[in-house]
């Protein structure tokens, strides 16, 4: 079978898309005699900025001469994006072989699409004899398939309300799920600038050696185009004595979220990587991630592609646009119906000239374009509705002067559709 055929089969194999719990995947891993994916494992959980953290840490480790594998989700254009070995996407043939081995071993055990993908990633990493595996949690943390593996370092990026039906409808409840990736006495890096009390309580109860952003390590803007970074030399800070710190002033401002970048660099320190100002400057300048404030030119217009899909991510997108002096932009959006749509729309109101809404065809989870437009109207903003999301994008381009800015946001699916339309 081809990779696409395997993926179609996996989508239909399990009765539900999400089925949290580790019993089934642990049983299949046992049958596979699955080894540890690498000598060291870093697991990243959080609501926003996980992918940015993973990509930044991968860049640093590869530049340091280490062998690295990463597992992230979801993908934008190709499933292969989820599994990277040595900075390169896994080949179709390798993924298919892993899928076949898992399918043979599972017997009567039913696995979700994500669980099979996780096992495939772990298999491919183990076969590559890696120094470090970086694993991104798919949903929550405690019962996510990735949590099958005990992490040497757990990283928790900013927490916001998302997937409320699964994780809870407050940051305090969601933080408990995220804390589940930590291990008793283990190393933890927290990049949430206002960590919920439940997170602190759970990590302390496990005796974790935890570093908190703005307390044990720091990142802050220095002028318009630079940052100051202060890193802890060890993870003893929040559990016992204050650690020593290393200061890196006047680094270039990264394009990815600052808390995620800081957490990744701090993780590299805990992994024993020797850092210097030149390496960090290159990291800040070079690391990008598709769909994260990705800037393109198309038909004479500037286009920003951003997968922001919850209020916190939308607020960060709004801030970035304002920092560029953009306060009246065309927003092209489609969003999933289970998101905080009103909060998302409100967060972008300060920069919105007009919303252009379109449908994501054949995606039942997506909110209808007319319904999204209604939310925009309710918030006192302008909206125009097209048929498909690609038509909404074309309408926004037509309404924007040459050299003007069009922003595409709302979901990975939205950004992926427009990337395909643009030929990116």
C-alpha positions in Angstrom: 0.0 0.0 0.0 1.1 3.6 -0.6 1.4 6.0 2.3 -1.9 7.7 1.3 -3.7 4.3 1.3 -2.3 3.5 4.7 -3.5 6.8 6.1 -7.0 6.3 4.6 -7.1 2.9 6.3 -5.9 4.2 9.6 -8.5 6.9 9.7 -11.2 4.2 9.4 -9.7 1.5 11.6 -10.7 2.9 15.0 -14.3 3.8 15.9 -13.4 7.3 17.2 -10.7 9.9 16.3 -9.6 10.6 19.8 -9.4 7.8 22.5 -7.2 9.0 25.3 -5.4 6.4 27.4 -2.1 4.4 27.3 -3.2 0.8 27.9 -3.8 -0.1 24.2 -0.7 1.6 22.8 1.5 0.2 25.6 0.3 -3.3 24.8 1.2 -3.0 21.1 4.5 -1.4 22.0 5.2 -4.5 24.2 4.3 -6.8 21.4 6.7 -4.9 19.1 9.4 -5.0 21.7 9.8 -1.3 21.1 13.1 0.1 22.3 13.6 3.6 23.6 13.6 6.0 20.7 16.9 7.7 21.6 19.5 8.0 24.4 17.8 11.2 25.6 14.2 12.1 25.3 12.6 15.6 25.5 8.8 15.7 25.5 7.0 19.0 24.8 3.4 19.7 25.9 1.4 22.9 26.0 -1.4 24.7 24.1 0.6 27.1 22.0 4.2 27.1 20.7 5.0 23.4 21.0 6.1 23.1 17.3 8.2 26.2 17.6 9.9 24.8 20.7 10.6 21.5 18.9 12.0 23.1 15.8 14.3 25.5 17.7 15.7 22.7 19.9 16.2 20.5 16.8 18.1 23.2 15.1 20.4 23.7 18.1 21.1 20.1 18.6 21.8 19.4 14.9 24.2 22.4 14.8 26.0 20.9 17.8 26.6 17.7 15.9 24.0 15.5 17.7 21.8 13.0 15.9 18.1 14.1 16.4 14.6 12.8 15.7 11.4 14.8 16.0 7.8 13.9 16.1 5.2 16.6 15.8 1.5 17.0 14.8 -0.5 17.9 13.0 1.1 18.3 9.6 0.3 21.0 7.0 0.9 19.5 3.6 2.5 16.1 4.0 2.2 13.4 6.7 6.0 13.0 6.5 6.4 16.4 8.2 5.5 14.7 11.4 8.6 12.5 11.6 12.0 14.0 11.0 15.3 12.2 11.4 18.5 14.3 11.2 16.4 17.3 10.1 14.9 15.4 7.1 11.3 14.1 6.7 10.9 10.4 6.9 10.4 8.7 3.5 7.1 7.2 2.5 8.6 3.7 2.3 10.0 3.9 5.8 6.7 5.1 7.3 4.8 2.4 5.4 7.1 -0.4 6.7 6.6 0.9 10.2 2.8 0.9 9.7 2.8 -2.6 8.4 4.9 -3.9 11.4 2.5 -2.2 13.8 -0.6 -3.6 12.0 0.8 -7.1 12.1 1.7 -6.8 15.8 -1.5 -5.2 17.1 -3.7 -8.2 16.5 -7.1 -7.5 18.1 -6.0 -4.2 19.6 -7.6 -1.2 17.9 -5.4 1.9 17.7 -6.2 5.5 16.6 -4.6 7.2 13.7 -2.4 9.2 16.1 -1.4 6.1 18.1 -0.2 4.3 15.1 1.7 7.3 13.9 3.3 7.7 17.3 4.5 4.1 17.3 5.8 4.5 13.8 7.8 7.5 14.8 9.2 5.8 17.8 10.2 2.8 15.7 11.9 4.9 13.1 13.8 6.9 15.7 14.9 3.7 17.5 16.3 2.3 14.3 18.3 5.5 13.6 20.4 5.2 16.8 19.7 8.8 17.9 21.3 10.9 20.6 18.0 12.8 21.2 14.4 12.3 20.4 12.0 15.4 20.7 8.4 14.3 21.0 5.5 16.7 20.8 2.3 15.8 22.6 -0.8 15.7 20.4 -3.5 16.4 23.0 -3.2 17.1 26.7 -0.3 15.2 28.0 -1.2 12.7 30.8 -3.0 10.3 28.5 -1.5 11.2 25.2 0.2 8.4 23.2 3.6 10.3 23.4 3.5 9.9 27.2 4.2 6.2 26.7 7.9 7.3 26.8 9.5 8.6 30.0 11.0 11.9 29.2 14.4 13.0 30.5 13.3 16.6 30.1 9.6 17.7 30.0 8.9 21.1 28.5 5.5 22.8 29.0 4.8 25.7 26.7 2.1 28.4 27.3 -1.2 26.9 28.4 -4.6 28.2 27.2 -8.1 26.9 26.8 -8.4 24.5 23.9 -10.0 21.1 23.4 -12.1 21.9 26.4 -14.4 18.9 26.0 -11.4 16.6 26.5 -9.1 18.6 28.8 -11.3 20.9 30.9 -12.6 24.4 30.5 -10.1 26.2 32.7 -6.4 26.7 32.6 -6.1 25.1 36.0 -7.8 21.9 34.8 -5.8 21.8 31.6 -2.5 22.4 33.4 -3.1 19.1 35.4 -3.2 17.2 32.0 0.0 19.0 30.8 1.8 18.2 34.1 1.3 14.5 33.4 4.3 14.4 31.0 6.6 15.0 34.0 8.1 12.2 36.0 8.8 12.1 39.7 12.1 13.9 40.4 12.5 14.7 36.7 13.6 17.8 34.9 10.9 20.2 33.8 11.0 23.5 31.9 7.9 25.7 32.1 7.5 28.4 29.5 4.1 29.6 30.6 4.6 33.2 31.8 1.7 32.9 34.3 1.7 29.2 35.2 -1.5 28.0 36.8 -1.3 27.1 40.5 -2.3 23.6 39.7 0.8 23.2 37.5 3.1 24.4 40.2 1.3 22.2 42.8 1.5 19.0 40.7 5.1 19.4 39.7 6.1 20.2 43.3 4.2 17.1 44.6 6.3 15.0 42.2 9.5 16.5 43.4 10.3 17.7 39.9 13.4 19.9 39.4 11.6 22.7 37.6 12.7 25.9 35.8 10.1 28.6 35.3 10.4 31.3 32.7 10.9 34.8 34.2 12.0 33.2 37.4 14.8 30.7 36.7 15.5 31.6 33.1 14.5 34.8 31.1 13.9 36.2 27.7 12.9 39.8 26.9 12.9 42.2 24.1 15.8 44.7 23.8 14.6 47.5 21.5 12.8 46.6 18.3 15.1 44.0 16.9 16.9 42.3 19.7 16.4 40.1 22.8 18.3 39.5 26.0 18.4 35.8 27.1 19.4 34.5 30.6 19.8 30.8 31.0 20.1 28.6 34.1 23.1 26.3 34.2 21.1 23.6 35.9 17.6 22.7 37.0 18.1 23.1 40.7 16.6 26.6 40.8 12.9 26.0 41.7 13.6 22.9 43.9 16.6 24.1 46.0 19.4 26.6 45.6 19.4 29.3 43.0 21.4 28.1 39.9 24.1 30.0 38.1 23.1 31.9 35.1 24.6 32.8 31.7 23.6 36.1 30.1 23.4 36.5 26.3 22.6 40.2 25.4 21.7 41.7 22.1 20.7 38.5 20.2 18.5 39.0 17.1 14.8 38.9 17.6 13.5 35.4 16.6 10.5 35.0 14.3 9.0 32.3 16.6 7.3 32.9 20.0 9.8 34.0 22.6 8.8 31.7 25.4 9.1 28.7 23.1 12.5 29.7 21.9 13.7 30.4 25.4 12.5 27.0 26.6 14.2 25.2 23.7 17.5 26.9 24.4 17.2 26.2 28.1 16.5 22.5 27.3 19.7 22.4 25.2 21.7 23.6 28.2 20.2 20.9 30.3 21.2 18.4 27.6 24.8 19.5 28.0 25.1 21.5 24.8 27.8 24.1 24.9 26.2 27.3 23.6 27.8 30.6 22.6 26.5 33.9 21.3 27.3 33.2 17.7 25.4 29.9 17.7 22.4 31.5 19.4 22.4 34.4 17.0 22.3 32.0 14.1 19.5 30.1 15.7 17.4 33.2 16.2 18.0 34.3 12.7 17.6 31.0 10.9 14.8 29.0 12.6 11.4 29.2 11.0 8.4 27.0 10.9 5.8 26.8 8.1 2.5 28.4 9.1 3.9 30.3 12.0 3.8 34.0 10.9 5.1 32.7 7.5 5.5 35.7 5.2 5.1 35.3 1.4 4.4 37.4 -1.7 1.5 36.5 -4.0 0.0 38.5 -6.8 1.8 41.6 -5.7 0.4 41.3 -2.2 2.1 40.4 1.1 0.6 37.4 2.7 1.1 36.1 6.3 0.2 32.5 7.0 -0.5 31.6 10.6 -2.1 28.6 12.1 -3.4 30.5 15.2 -6.7 29.0 16.2 -7.4 30.0 19.8 -7.6 33.4 21.6 -4.0 33.3 23.0 -2.5 32.4 19.6 -4.7 35.1 17.9 -3.6 37.7 20.5 0.1 36.9 19.7 -0.7 37.2 15.9 -2.3 40.5 16.6 0.7 41.7 18.6 3.1 40.7 15.8 1.0 42.5 13.2 0.9 45.7 15.4 4.7 45.5 15.9 5.0 45.7 12.1 2.7 48.8 12.1 -0.2 46.8 10.6 -3.5 47.9 12.1 -6.0 47.4 9.2 -5.6 44.1 7.4 -7.7 41.7 5.4 -8.2 38.5 7.5 -9.0 35.3 5.6 -10.2 32.7 8.1 -11.9 29.3 8.6 -11.9 27.7 12.0 -13.1 24.5 13.7 -16.5 24.6 15.3 -15.2 23.3 18.6 -12.9 26.3 19.2 -13.6 29.5 21.1 -14.6 31.4 18.0 -15.8 34.5 19.7 -12.6 34.8 21.7 -10.5 34.2 18.5 -12.4 36.9 16.6 -12.1 39.4 19.5 -8.4 38.9 19.8 -7.8 40.0 16.2 -10.3 42.9 16.2 -7.6 45.6 16.8 -6.0 44.8 13.4 -9.0 43.7 11.3 -10.2 45.8 8.4 -12.5 43.1 7.1 -12.9 39.3 7.6 -13.2 37.1 4.5 -14.7 33.8 5.5 -14.9 30.6 3.4 -15.7 27.0 3.8 -13.3 24.1 4.3 -15.0 21.6 2.0 -15.3 18.0 3.2 -14.2 18.8 6.8 -17.1 18.1 9.1 -15.4 19.8 12.1 -15.1 23.1 10.4 -17.5 26.0 11.3 -19.6 27.1 8.3 -18.3 30.3 6.7 -21.7 32.0 7.3 -21.6 31.1 11.0 -18.1 32.5 11.4 -19.2 35.7 9.6 -22.1 35.9 12.1 -19.7 35.8 15.0 -17.7 38.6 13.4 -20.8 40.7 12.9 -21.8 40.2 16.5 -18.4 41.5 17.5 -19.1 44.7 15.6 -16.7 43.9 12.7 -17.1 43.6 8.9 -17.2 40.3 7.1 -17.6 39.0 3.6 -18.4 35.4 2.9 -17.3 33.5 -0.2 -17.9 29.9 -1.1 -14.6 28.0 -0.5 -11.8 29.3 1.6 -9.7 29.7 -1.6 -12.4 32.0 -3.0 -12.4 34.0 0.2 -8.6 34.4 -0.2 -9.1 35.6 -3.8 -11.7 38.1 -2.6 -9.3 39.4 0.0 -6.5 39.8 -2.6 -8.8 41.7 -4.9 -9.8 44.1 -2.1 -6.2 44.7 -1.1 -4.0 47.2 -2.8 -0.7 46.1 -4.4 1.8 45.8 -1.6 -0.9 45.5 1.0 -1.3 42.7 3.5 -3.6 39.7 3.6 -3.5 37.4 6.7 -4.6 33.8 6.6 -5.4 32.2 9.9 -7.8 30.0 11.9 -6.5 26.5 11.6 -3.8 24.2 10.2 -6.4 23.2 7.5 -7.0 26.8 6.5 -3.3 27.6 6.1 -2.7 24.3 4.3 -5.5 25.0 1.8 -4.1 28.4 1.0 -0.5 27.1 0.8 -1.7 24.7 -1.8 -3.6 27.4 -3.7 -0.5 29.6 -3.7 1.8 26.7 -4.6 4.0 27.3 -1.5 
